[in-house]
Structures are given as C-alpha cells and as structure tokens.
C-alpha cells in the first residue's frame, strides 16, 4: 500500500523523466518485498485527469491496472461539500450548499481556460462527467486493463466488490472472507473550523505513520470526534437543488451508461445509470 492516501503523484510530477519518476514513485511504497507485488494507490482525481494523466500513467508504470469506482454524481457532490465543510482552506468555507452549487454552475458554463477551470468550484461538477473521462482513458488503455465498479455495490457488499478486484488483479481473495469492512470516512459536522483545519494539517503530516498503524488513527479520530464533532448533526441540503442537479447530470449519465455498455460490456448498471 502507498504510504499516503490520494498521493496524486501523476499530477504533481509531470516533468520527471519516466525512469526517474518511477524511482520516486516506488519510494512511497515502503517494505516492497519482491517484484511480484502489486503497488496499490488510491487517487480519485486520476480519472478526471483524463487523457493527460492516462498517458503519464502508461509512460511511467509497467502494465498498470486501473480501478474506477463511480458514484451517483449528485450524492458525490453532496459528499464532497460535507467533507470540506468547516475546513477554512476549502472552496466551500463559509458558503451554503446552495450557494456552492450556484457558483459551480456559473463557473462550469463560463469561458475559462482548462487550468483555471480545474481550480474552480465548477470543476467539482465536471468531475462526474465519467463517460467523457473514460473515453479519454480508452484512447490510451485497453478496456481489459480497466475495472469499472460502482459505489452502490461497494455499500451493498464490500466483500463482493473486493472479490471482483482480486479476480481482476489475479490475487487470492481468501484473506477477505472473514474480514471486517469498516466505514472510514463518514461525513461529520465540526464544531470549530479552526480545530478542523489544524487537525487536517496534522493528519497530512502524520499520515504515513497512521496508515501503517491503523489503531493509532482510530484512537486519534475517536478523540477528535469527542472534542470537535457534533454527534447526530447533519448539514442541510435543499431538495430543489438536488432536483436541479439531477437535471444537469442527466445527459452526462446517459453518456456514461452508453460508454459502459458499448466499451465495457456492462449491462447490470445502478439505477442512476439504468
């Protein structure tokens, strides 16, 4: 496993020569025993990196396999907002979900260049144009090197999805038969934005250690929750905004369903794509 979650290496080091980039990359995987190991990294933003990121992955890595877990776009956006709410350095700091969506819709339809657009709130809408990005990846990778699964299935049966991943990577799934799958990233309402921001910085520094000792992470998280999380509280989301987002995403979801059907031969799709 990578020592850091969401490493983003192939966004952050675009100019390194491939051999040097590979040497730097494997440095994030401590304790590599032999060449038969898979190196496993989880960076969701590689998908919306599209063609550029796909080419870089192919250029630097040796026969990489790509696993995409797609989530219903509106719930993905709500989750993003809730995960960043109360973080002083985030784009959603000090704004309601409705204000955030209105700003994102305005920016998404404005005439920005690509680098500006990717830094805007509007890009959080575009991240869920899955069909477009999958087509760009298919220009670089064969569909047999890409596994597409769904957040819906992960929630319903994490074991089944994990077994699917193991088959895709040709590794033994027996380890997971009696494994206890935990929800690690629940949305929370934070009492103090200052404490939330400080804790986020501290987590970023300590992450390589905490990823190696999960019990420490759970201990610190429990302590943080007692100090700075409002139990059973939630962030309100207006249903009219949800309906507006559903209409916005409808054509993009149709494109995604077509790509999954035509290029990946997937027919058992979740309701939001059916």
C-alpha positions as CSV (number, residue, x, y, z in Angstrom):
1,X,0.0,0.0,0.0
2,X,1.1,3.6,-0.7
3,X,2.2,5.4,2.5
4,X,-0.1,8.3,1.6
5,X,-3.8,8.2,0.6
6,X,-4.6,10.1,-2.6
7,X,-0.9,10.6,-3.4
8,X,-1.7,12.4,-6.7
9,X,1.9,11.6,-7.9
10,X,1.0,11.7,-11.6
11,X,-0.5,15.2,-11.2
12,X,2.4,16.6,-9.2
13,X,5.5,15.4,-11.1
14,X,4.7,15.9,-14.8
15,X,8.2,16.8,-15.9
16,X,10.3,14.0,-14.4
17,X,11.8,11.6,-16.9
18,X,9.9,8.3,-16.8
19,X,12.7,6.2,-15.2
20,X,13.3,8.9,-12.5
21,X,9.6,9.3,-12.0
22,X,9.2,5.5,-11.4
23,X,12.1,5.5,-8.8
24,X,10.4,8.4,-7.0
25,X,7.0,6.8,-7.1
26,X,8.1,3.4,-5.6
27,X,9.6,5.3,-2.8
28,X,6.1,5.9,-1.5
29,X,5.7,2.1,-1.0
30,X,7.8,1.1,2.0
31,X,8.7,-2.6,2.5
32,X,8.4,-3.8,-1.1
33,X,9.3,-7.4,-0.8
34,X,9.7,-8.5,-4.4
35,X,8.7,-7.7,-7.9
36,X,5.6,-9.8,-7.8
37,X,3.7,-7.4,-5.5
38,X,1.1,-5.0,-6.8
39,X,1.6,-1.4,-5.7
40,X,-1.8,-0.1,-4.7
41,X,-2.6,3.6,-4.6
42,X,-5.9,5.4,-4.4
43,X,-6.2,8.8,-6.1
44,X,-9.8,9.5,-7.3
45,X,-8.7,12.6,-9.3
46,X,-6.7,10.5,-11.7
47,X,-10.0,9.8,-13.5
48,X,-10.8,13.4,-14.2
49,X,-7.1,13.9,-15.2
50,X,-8.3,12.3,-18.4
51,X,-6.1,11.8,-21.4
52,X,-3.1,13.6,-19.9
53,X,-3.0,11.5,-16.8
54,X,-3.7,8.3,-18.6
55,X,-0.7,8.9,-20.9
56,X,1.5,9.7,-17.9
57,X,0.5,6.5,-16.1
58,X,1.2,4.4,-19.2
59,X,4.6,6.2,-19.7
60,X,5.9,5.7,-16.1
61,X,4.4,2.5,-14.9
62,X,4.8,-1.1,-16.0
63,X,1.5,-2.6,-17.1
64,X,-0.7,-0.7,-14.7
65,X,-4.3,-1.8,-13.9
66,X,-6.9,0.9,-13.3
67,X,-9.9,0.5,-11.0
68,X,-12.7,3.1,-11.1
69,X,-15.5,3.3,-8.5
70,X,-18.2,5.5,-9.9
71,X,-20.7,7.3,-7.5
72,X,-24.0,8.9,-8.4
73,X,-22.9,12.4,-9.3
74,X,-25.3,14.4,-7.1
75,X,-24.5,12.4,-3.9
76,X,-20.8,12.6,-4.8
77,X,-21.1,16.4,-4.9
78,X,-23.0,16.5,-1.6
79,X,-20.3,14.2,0.0
80,X,-17.6,16.5,-1.3
81,X,-19.3,19.5,0.2
82,X,-19.8,17.8,3.6
83,X,-16.3,16.5,3.7
84,X,-14.8,20.0,3.1
85,X,-17.4,21.9,5.2
86,X,-15.7,23.7,8.1
87,X,-12.3,23.5,6.5
88,X,-11.0,27.1,6.3
89,X,-8.8,26.5,3.3
90,X,-11.6,24.9,1.2
91,X,-13.7,26.3,-1.6
92,X,-16.9,25.7,0.4
93,X,-15.7,27.6,3.5
94,X,-18.4,30.0,4.7
95,X,-21.0,29.1,2.0
96,X,-24.1,27.0,2.0
97,X,-24.5,24.0,-0.3
98,X,-27.0,26.0,-2.4
99,X,-24.5,28.9,-2.8
100,X,-21.8,26.5,-3.7
101,X,-23.8,24.8,-6.4
102,X,-25.0,28.1,-7.9
103,X,-21.4,29.3,-8.1
104,X,-20.2,26.0,-9.6
105,X,-22.9,26.0,-12.3
106,X,-22.0,29.6,-13.2
107,X,-18.3,28.8,-13.4
108,X,-18.8,25.5,-15.2
109,X,-20.6,27.3,-18.1
110,X,-18.2,30.3,-18.2
111,X,-15.3,30.7,-20.7
112,X,-12.3,29.7,-18.7
113,X,-9.2,28.0,-19.9
114,X,-8.6,24.4,-18.8
115,X,-6.1,25.2,-16.0
116,X,-8.4,27.9,-14.5
117,X,-11.5,25.6,-14.8
118,X,-9.8,22.8,-12.9
119,X,-9.2,25.1,-9.9
120,X,-12.8,26.4,-9.8
121,X,-15.8,25.2,-8.0
122,X,-17.3,24.3,-11.3
123,X,-14.8,21.5,-11.8
124,X,-16.4,19.7,-8.9
125,X,-19.5,19.3,-11.2
126,X,-17.3,18.2,-14.2
127,X,-15.6,15.5,-12.2
128,X,-18.7,13.4,-12.5
129,X,-18.7,13.5,-16.3
130,X,-17.5,10.0,-16.1
131,X,-18.2,8.9,-19.7
132,X,-16.1,11.7,-21.1
133,X,-13.1,10.8,-19.0
134,X,-13.4,7.0,-19.5
135,X,-13.4,7.6,-23.3
136,X,-10.1,9.6,-22.9
137,X,-8.6,6.7,-20.9
138,X,-9.7,4.3,-23.6
139,X,-7.5,6.2,-26.1
140,X,-4.5,5.1,-24.0
141,X,-5.5,1.8,-22.3
142,X,-7.4,-1.3,-23.4
143,X,-10.7,-1.9,-21.6
144,X,-9.3,-5.2,-20.3
145,X,-6.9,-3.2,-18.2
146,X,-9.7,-1.2,-16.6
147,X,-12.2,-2.3,-14.0
148,X,-15.3,-0.2,-13.5
149,X,-17.5,-0.8,-10.5
150,X,-19.9,1.3,-8.5
151,X,-20.2,2.9,-5.1
152,X,-23.7,1.5,-4.8
153,X,-22.2,-2.0,-5.0
154,X,-19.5,-1.2,-2.5
155,X,-22.0,-0.1,0.0
156,X,-24.3,-3.1,-0.6
157,X,-21.5,-5.7,-0.5
158,X,-17.9,-4.6,0.1
159,X,-16.8,-8.3,0.1
160,X,-18.3,-8.9,-3.4
161,X,-16.6,-5.8,-4.8
162,X,-13.3,-6.8,-3.2
163,X,-13.5,-10.3,-4.7
164,X,-14.1,-8.7,-8.1
165,X,-11.0,-6.5,-7.6
166,X,-9.0,-9.6,-6.6
167,X,-10.1,-11.5,-9.7
168,X,-9.2,-8.5,-11.9
169,X,-5.7,-8.5,-10.3
170,X,-5.4,-12.3,-10.2
171,X,-4.7,-12.4,-6.5
172,X,-6.2,-14.7,-3.9
173,X,-9.3,-13.2,-2.2
174,X,-9.4,-15.8,0.7
175,X,-7.9,-13.2,3.1
176,X,-11.2,-11.2,2.9
177,X,-13.6,-14.0,3.6
178,X,-13.8,-13.1,7.3
179,X,-12.6,-9.5,7.0
180,X,-14.5,-6.8,8.9
181,X,-15.1,-3.9,6.5
182,X,-15.3,-0.6,8.3
183,X,-16.6,2.8,7.1
184,X,-13.6,5.1,7.4
185,X,-14.8,8.4,6.0
186,X,-18.1,9.3,7.5
187,X,-19.4,12.8,7.0
188,X,-19.3,14.8,10.2
189,X,-20.3,18.3,11.4
190,X,-17.4,20.1,13.0
191,X,-17.9,22.5,15.9
192,X,-14.8,24.6,15.3
193,X,-13.4,25.4,11.8
194,X,-10.1,26.3,13.4
195,X,-9.7,22.9,15.1
196,X,-10.8,21.1,12.0
197,X,-8.2,22.9,9.8
198,X,-5.4,22.3,12.4
199,X,-6.4,18.6,12.6
200,X,-6.3,18.3,8.8
201,X,-2.8,19.7,8.7
202,X,-1.6,17.4,11.4
203,X,-3.2,14.4,9.7
204,X,-1.4,15.3,6.4
205,X,2.0,15.3,8.3
206,X,1.4,12.1,10.3
207,X,-0.4,10.2,7.5
208,X,2.5,7.9,6.5
209,X,2.7,6.7,10.2
210,X,-1.0,6.5,10.8
211,X,-1.5,4.4,7.6
212,X,0.9,1.8,9.0
213,X,-0.7,1.8,12.4
214,X,-4.5,2.0,11.9
215,X,-5.2,1.5,15.6
216,X,-3.5,4.9,16.2
217,X,-5.6,6.5,13.6
218,X,-8.8,5.2,15.1
219,X,-7.7,6.4,18.6
220,X,-6.9,9.9,17.4
221,X,-10.1,10.0,15.3
222,X,-12.2,9.0,18.4
223,X,-10.5,11.7,20.5
224,X,-11.1,14.3,17.8
225,X,-14.8,13.3,17.4
226,X,-15.3,13.8,21.2
227,X,-13.8,17.3,21.1
228,X,-14.9,18.7,17.7
229,X,-17.8,16.7,16.2
230,X,-21.5,17.4,16.8
231,X,-23.0,14.0,17.3
232,X,-26.0,13.2,15.1
233,X,-25.9,16.6,13.4
234,X,-26.1,17.0,9.7
235,X,-25.7,19.7,7.1
236,X,-29.0,20.6,5.5
237,X,-29.3,20.3,1.7
238,X,-32.2,21.8,-0.2
239,X,-34.3,19.3,-2.2
240,X,-34.8,21.9,-5.0
241,X,-31.0,22.0,-5.6
242,X,-30.9,18.2,-5.7
243,X,-33.6,18.2,-8.4
244,X,-31.7,20.9,-10.3
245,X,-28.5,18.8,-10.2
246,X,-30.4,15.7,-11.3
247,X,-31.5,17.5,-14.5
248,X,-28.0,18.9,-15.0
249,X,-26.4,15.4,-14.8
250,X,-29.0,13.5,-16.8
251,X,-27.2,13.9,-20.3
252,X,-23.8,13.1,-18.7
253,X,-25.2,10.0,-17.0
254,X,-26.7,8.8,-20.4
255,X,-23.2,9.2,-22.0
256,X,-21.6,7.2,-19.1
257,X,-24.2,4.4,-19.5
258,X,-23.5,4.2,-23.2
259,X,-19.7,4.0,-22.7
260,X,-20.1,1.3,-20.1
261,X,-22.4,-0.7,-22.3
262,X,-20.6,-0.3,-25.6
263,X,-17.0,-0.3,-24.4
264,X,-17.0,-2.4,-21.2
265,X,-20.0,-4.6,-22.0
266,X,-21.6,-3.7,-18.6
267,X,-25.3,-4.2,-18.5
268,X,-26.1,-4.5,-14.8
269,X,-26.0,-0.8,-14.0
270,X,-27.2,1.0,-10.9
271,X,-30.5,2.9,-11.0
272,X,-28.9,6.3,-11.7
273,X,-27.5,4.9,-14.9
274,X,-30.2,2.4,-15.9
